[in-house]
Amino acid sequence: MINGRLGGTGHLSLLPVQSGCRTFCRCQFCAKSQYFDPENIVKLAIEGGCNAVASTLGVLGAVSRKYAHKIPFLVKLNHNELLTYPNTFDQIYFAQVEQAWDMGAVAVGATIYFGSPESDRQIQETSKAFKRAHELGMATVLWCYLRNDAFKTDKDYSVSADLTGQANHLGVTIEADIIKQKQPSNNGGFNALKNFGKTSDLVYSKLTTDHPIDLTRYQVANCYMGRAGLINSGGASGDDDFAAAARTAVINKRAGGMGLISGRKAFQRPMKEGVKLLNLIQDIYLDPAITIA
């Protein structure tokens, strides 16, 4: 993408805001109520120098006539629905590719919860959606997450390099152009979960180490050696957002990743601070001293 501060560099800085579908009463917006207005979400992405803004059909559709030509739109097609009681954790299609195309979006995105009981259906639905998007000349981004309580034993192996790497490979198999993945914090998920999947000792002895850059590099390798770009998620907001975002960006860049997609760290604060955080991330990708390890 040529928009934003990273335009033309081969790196991406994306602002995703879809939390209203994932949390009750848009509670993630309550502290910063300006983001109840979709226009302010797009303004944050523009002021923050992002390559694109990712959100729901409703958010982007409400302001598409005014902004679709000013910053690339990425329409997230499926979401959680958390009004069912008891809660279920599934990804349901709220929008169709043609609706994104009609509003002038350049890309669509979707989530697959690999490892969940519903993942087979999600794979099939998303494969069809991505096929249609490519027919229309749109890019595709896959939120490529693991979701199963069995992955959490002595550690949270849903963020292990081997399991997320396998999820990435499944994602690029259905022709996701860009994979959004949580940065790995451990390895050995296949070995920890007995009688599950297939792996090789080479994954742990030759292809990775315990270093966070090498763990992330294994994610890149599973995106067809980076032919499909890997963007890591910025993670939940906390007390050390700026330091955490910088660390995540440095690791991603040095591992050969494509960029960062940071939402909650940016929009759960005043707009000026959100812009500052987004710019910090972009500065790392613009810094020639930070190279592939």
N, C-alpha and C positions, 0 to 999 in steps of 0.2 A: 504494500500500500504506500502511496506517495503522500498521504496526509500526515499531519502531526510532526512532532519534533524528530521522530525516528523515520520519517518518510524517506524511502529510497535507500535505507541502510541495510535492509534485510532482517531487521528486528522489529518487534511489535510491542506496543504498550496499549493494552485494551482496558476499557472501563466496563465492567459488567454490573448491572443492577437489575436483579430479578427477585430480590428477597421478599417482595410482597406476596409472592406465590408460595414461599417456603415457610413463612412465619405468620402467626396470628396477628391480625389487625395491623399488618405492616409495622410490627413493633420495632424492627430495626431502624425505621425512619423516625420514630417518635422523638428522639433526642434532637434530631435535625429535621424538623417538619417541612423545611423548604423542599425536600425531595419527594414529598407527596405530589408535587407538581412535576410532571414529566419533563417540562422544558428545562428545569434546573438540573436534571440528570444530564441532559445533552449539553447544557452550558458548562457543567463541570468537566465533561470529556473534552470539550473544545478549549476551555481555559487551561486545562491540564495538559494540553499538547498531545492527546492520545491519537493513535492511528484510526481508531473506530470506537463506537459505543455499542454495547450489547445489552439488549433488554427484551421485554415481552412485546408481543404483537400490539397490545393496548398502549403501552408506554410510547413506543416508537411511532405507532400509527397516529397517535394524537397530535404529534408535532412533525410528521413527515413532510407535509407540504412546505413547512418553513425551514426545515433543517436537513432533509435527506441529501441535498446537493452541497451542504457545507461540511459534513463529516460522514464517512461511511457508516451505514447502519448494518448491524448484525442482529437478526431476529432469532431469539431463542424459542424454538418450537414447542418443547415439552417442559413440564415442570412437575414438582410435587403438588399434591392437593391435601391440605392438612385440616380439613373440616370433618372428614369422616371419623367417626368414633367407634371403636378405638382407632387411633391413627394408623394409617398404612403408609409405607414408604415406597412409592412407585413413581414412575415418570410417565405422565399422560400428555398426549398431544393436545395443545390448546390452539394451535395454528397450523396452517398449511403453507407449503412452499410458495404457492401462487400468491397468497396474501402478502408475503414478504416481498415478492417480486413487484407486485402492484404498487407498493409504497415506495419503491426505489431502493430497497436494501441491496447491498452487494454480497451479502453472505447470510447463511443460516447456521444455527447451532442446535445441538441436542445433547442430552445426557443419556448415557447407558450406565446402569448400575450392574456392572459385571459381578457375577457371583450371587446375585439376588434371584429369588424364585421367578421374577418377571423378566429376567434378562433376555431369554430367548425371544419373547415378543418384542422387547425394546430393540433388539438387534435387527429384527425383520422390519419393523416400522421405520427405523432410522435409515437402514439401507435403502429402502424405497424413497424416502424423503431426500437423501443425498443424491440418488440417481436423478431425481427430478430437478434438483437444484443445479446439478452440473449440466443438464440439458438446457437450462436457462442461462448458463454462464455465470452462476453464482458460486462462491467459495463455501466450503463446509468446515465447521469446527465441532469437534466432539469433546464434550465434558466426559472424560473417560475414567470413571470412578469405580472403586470396589465397594460393595455393600453386602456384608453378611456378618452376623455376630460371631460366627465361627472363626473369622479372621483375627479376632481379638482374644489372645491367650495370655502368655507372659508378656507379649508386646502387641502393639497394634500393627498387625501385618498387612492391613489394608493400605499401608504406606511403605511396604517393603519394595525394594528394587525389582525383585524377581516377579512378584505378583503384578505390580503396576506395569512392569515391562511387558508381561503377557497381555494385559489389558490393552496397552498401547498397540501391540501387534494386531490384536483383533480389531481395534479401531481403524488402523490404516488399511486393513483387509477390506473394509466396506468403503474405502476411498475417502476417509476424512482427510482433508487437506492440511488441517492443523489439529494437533492433539492437545487438549488442556488436561494436565495431570497434576496431582499433588506431588510436591517434591519428596523423594523418598528419605526416610529417616532411619531405616534399618534394612536388613536383607534376610533371606532364608525362610520366607513364608512357606514355600513348598515343603521344605524339610520339617518345619515346625508342625504343619498340619499333616498328620500321618495318613497314609493311604489316600493322598489327594494329589491329583495331577501328575505330571512327569517333568523332571528336571535333570540336570547333569551337574556333577561336581565341578565341571569347568566353569559354570556360571559363577561360582564362588571363589575358585582358585586362580582362574586366568582372566575372566572377563570383567570382574569387578574387584574392588577392595572395599574396606569400610569407610574410605574417605567420601564425604558427601558429594564431591565433584564426580568421582568415579561411579557412585550410585546413580547420580543423575545422568551421567554419560551412558549408562546401560539403558535408561529410558529412551535417550536419543537413538541409540543403536536399534531399539525395537520399533522406531518410527522410520523403518527403511533407511537406517544410517543418516537420519536427518532430512531425507527427501520430503517427508512430511514434517513440518515444523513442530517442535515441542515448546509449548508455553506452560510454565508452571503457575499455579494459583498462588495468590498473595497470602491466603490464609485468613483466619479470623482476626478481628481487631483485638488489641491488647495494650499493655502499658508501654511496650517497646516497639511500636509499629514501625518507626523509621529505621531503627537498627535491623529489625527482622526483615523488612522489605529489601533493604540494601544487601543483606546477606543472601537472601533468596535470589536476587538478581545477579549477584556476582557468581554464585554457584551455577545458575542456569547458563550464563554467558560463557563461563570458563569450560562448561561441559559440552558446549556446542549447541545449546538451546536457542530458540528463536525469540524469546521474550517473556514478559510477565503479564498476567491478567489480574488486576488488583481492584476489588470492589469495596468490600466492607472497610478495609483500612482507609480508603479514600472518602467514601460518602458518610461514614459515621463520625464526622467531624466538620467544623465550619469549612465553607468552600475554599477559603484561602489556604487553610492547612491541608485540605485534600489536594489542591493544586500543587502545593509544595512537596507532598509525598510522591505524587505522580512524576513530578519533575526530577526528584531524587532518583527514582528508578530509571528514568530515561537518561540521566546524566551518566549512569553506569554503562549503559549500552553505547553511549557516544564517546566514552573515554577510551582512547586508543591504547592506554597502558594496561587495560584489563583485557587480556587475550585468552584464547582457548588454551587450556592447560595441557 
